[in-house]
Amino acid sequence: MQDDVALYDTDGPVAVVTMNRPQKRNALSSELKARLVELLKKAEADENIAVVILRGNGKSFCAGADISPNPAKAEYQGDALKTHAHHSKTLDFHMTPWLLRKPIIASVQGHAMGAGCEFAMMCDITIAADSAIFGEPEIRFASIGSAVIMPWIIGHKRARELLYLGDTITAARAEQIGMINIVVPEAELEDRTIKYAHRLALIGKETLSAAKMAINRGIEAQGFQDGMKSGVATVAMIHTSDIEADKNFYDKVSEKGPAEAFRWRNAQFKE
């Protein structure tokens, strides 16, 4: 269905899962997150599928969490335990690509911001258009992502710089620091991603799964999953605090919408 928030297609041994909220730059609503988990697990269960591509329709891969006014937020706002449970559930969503046996390739155009950037980093391989932009700007409105994966991917020093200031980087810079694997011309992104996926699918499914498991277990032995869960406790603390920057930002969201709120806040960080 074209009106579904996420779509599923196959190309031989390759499954393609597409975020389909182009009018919202594929911002991650609760509905979209649930549908993505469903479709990724569908690909995992299909014995004919060896590799999965995760992409987004429209101008952007994913603009991050959907921060549009949401009455459901009132259910946990101000309650530490409920806030922790909410962010733990969000972390479970982000961990989906990591925990699946089959390799997942993120195909990124436009913006991969906030939770969208985290989701792309959780994938096994990331291929990006040369025009793509990456970053996690949440700290600018007194927030921290539920899945603080960046230090594990690019190292502590570079992650501190990006996460402390909320700055964005180009695809070329993201490749240089190891955040992504490959940069291609924007017009070639879809074709190059499919070709890469089919090349990867030439490897036996069992061997690919074993290789992914071996790599993941080595990283997990260093405390990866415990680190992710520990980060959620800090995130919950921030989200139950009364912080002026957070209030001012969300007042702007309510008054003028997310796009204008981002413009207002980012203007204060111009060099």
N, C-alpha and C positions, 0 to 999 in steps of 0.2 A: 504493500500500500504506500503510495507516495505521500500520504498525509501522516504516516507513522513517524515517530521522533527518531527512529533508527531503522536502517534498512539492511537486508542480508542478501548477498548474491554469491555465486560461486563461479570460478573459472578453472575448471579441471580440479586439481588438488589444492587450489587456493580459495579460501573464503574471504569475502570482502564485507566488512562491517562498516557501515557509513552513518555517522551522526547526521541527522537530518532536521536541524533547526536553523537553516541558513539565515532567516530573518533575525535571529538572536545570536548570530555568529557561533552557533552550536554551544551556547552556554549550558552548563550541566544542571538541568532541573532534576528533581527527584524522579520524575517519569523517565527522563532520558537515561539516567544512571541505571535504573532498574532494567530498562530495555537493553542497554549495552551488556549488562551482566548476562541477561538471558541469551542474547545472540552469541556472545563469546563462548558461553558454555555449550550452545548448540554446535558451534564449530568444533569445540573440543570433543564432543560426543560423536561426531561424524567420522567414521573410519576412513572415508574417502578423502578427508581433508588433512593436509600435511602442514600448511602454513596459513596464517591469518593476517590480513591487512586491516588496519584500523585507520579510517580517514574521516574527513568532514566535508559535507556539501557546502558550496558557496565560497565566499571570500576567505574564510578562516577555518583552520582546523578546529580550534576550540578557544573561546574567549575566557574560559574559566568557569567558576561556579556562577549560577544564575542568582544575582543579587537583587532582582526585582522584589518589591515589597511582597512579603509572603506571610499570611496570618499564621501558618504552621510554626513559624519561628517563635511565636509567643509561648508555645507549649514547653520549650526548654530554656528560653532566655532568662537569665538570672538564677537558674538552678544548676549548681555545679555538677551534680550527679547526672542529671538529664543532658546537660551540655556535653559531658564526657561521653555518654552513650551515643549522642548524635555524631560526634566527631569520630568515635570508634567505628561507627557504621560507615562513615565516609571513608575512613582508612581501609575498611574491608573492600569497598568499591575500588579504590586505587590499586589495591594489591591484586586484583583479578588478573591482569596480564602477567604478573610475576608468578602467580600460583598455578596457572594453566600449564599443561605439559607441552603444548605446541608453541613454537615461536610466533611472536606477534610483531609485525612491522608497522610502525606508525608512519603515515604518509602525511606530511605537514605542509600546508600552505597558509599564507596570511599569518594570523596571530595564534600562538600557543602560549596562553597567559595563565598564570595562577594554577588552578587545578588542571587546566588543559596542558600546561607545561609539565606538571607532575605526572599526569597520565601518560604523556609521550615518553617521559624518562623511564616509567615502569615497563614500557615495551622493550622487547629484546633488541630491536634495530630501529633506528629512526632515520628516515630519508626526508629531506626538506627541500622545498623550493628555495632558490637563491633570494627570493623576496621575503621569506618567512622571518618572523620576529618572535623571540622567546623571552620570558621573564616571569617573575612572581612579584607583583606590585602590592600584595596584600598588606604589607607592613605600613604602607602609607595611610591606610585607614584602620590602624590598630588591630591587625589580624595576622595570623600565621597559618600557613597551609596545614591541613590535617596530615599530609604525608610529606614529611621533611626528608625527601630522598636526595635532594641536590648534593649534599656533602659526599654521599656515597658514590656519586657519578663523576663529579668534577673536582673533588677534593675540598678540604675545609676552607682554605684561604679564599679561593675564588667564590665558593658558595657564600661565605660571610659577606663578601663585597656585594653580591647580587641580592642576597636575602635581607641584608641590613638596610639597603637603600631602595630596593624595589626597582632598580634600573632594568631596562630591556637590552637585549643584544641581538645582533644580526645572525642569520644562519651561518655566515662565514666564521664569525667569532664562536658560535656554538660548536661548530665542527672543530675549530682550533683547540678548544679547551676540553673536548671529549664529551660534550653533552649530546651530540648527535653523530651519526656515522657518515652520511653522504649528503652533499649539496648538489642539486641539479637545476638546470634552467626551469623556471616555473611552467613553461609550456610542455615540458617533458616529464613532469612529475608523475602523472598517472601511468604513463607507458613505462617509465624506468622502474617504478615501484613494482608493477606487475611482472616485468622481466626478472627483477631481482627475486621476487617471491617464487617464480617458477624455477629459477636456478637453485634456490634453496630447497625447493621441493624434490629435486633430484636426489637429495640425500634421503636415506630410508627414514620413515617416520619414527621408528623405534630408536634409531641412532640419534636423531635430532633431539628427541625427548630426553634421552640419556645424557647428551651433552648439556642441555639446558639444566637438567637436574643437578649435574655435577658442578656446574658453575654456580647455580643458586645456593647449593648446600655449602659450598666453600665460603660464599659471602655471608650466609646465615650463621656459619660457625664463628664469624667475627662479630656477631651480635646484631645483624641487620634488622631482623624482625623485632627483637626486643627494643632496638633503638627507635623504630617506627612507633611502637606502642608507648614508649616513654615520652615521645614528642607529643602525643595526643593529650597527655596529662597537662602539659604546659599550655597547649592550645586551649584546653577547657578553662584553665585559670584566666587566660587573657579574655576569653569570651564571656566571663561572668564578672569582669571588672568594669567599672564606670570610667571610660576613657574619653576625654573630650574630642580627640581626633576622630574616634569611631562615631560618636554622636553627630558631629558636624558633617561627616561624610554621608551618613545614612539619612540625615535631614535633607541633604541635597538630592539624594536618590529619590526620596519621597516627593520632594517639591518639583524636581526638574528631570528626573530619570537617571539611570545609571551612566549613560554616555556623558551627560553634562557634569555629573558628579566626578567622574574620572578626569575630565578636562580641567575642572576646577582644582582638584588635588594635585594633578601632575604639573600644573603651571607653577606651583610653588617650588618645584624641584628643578626648574630650568637653570642651567649653568650661567 
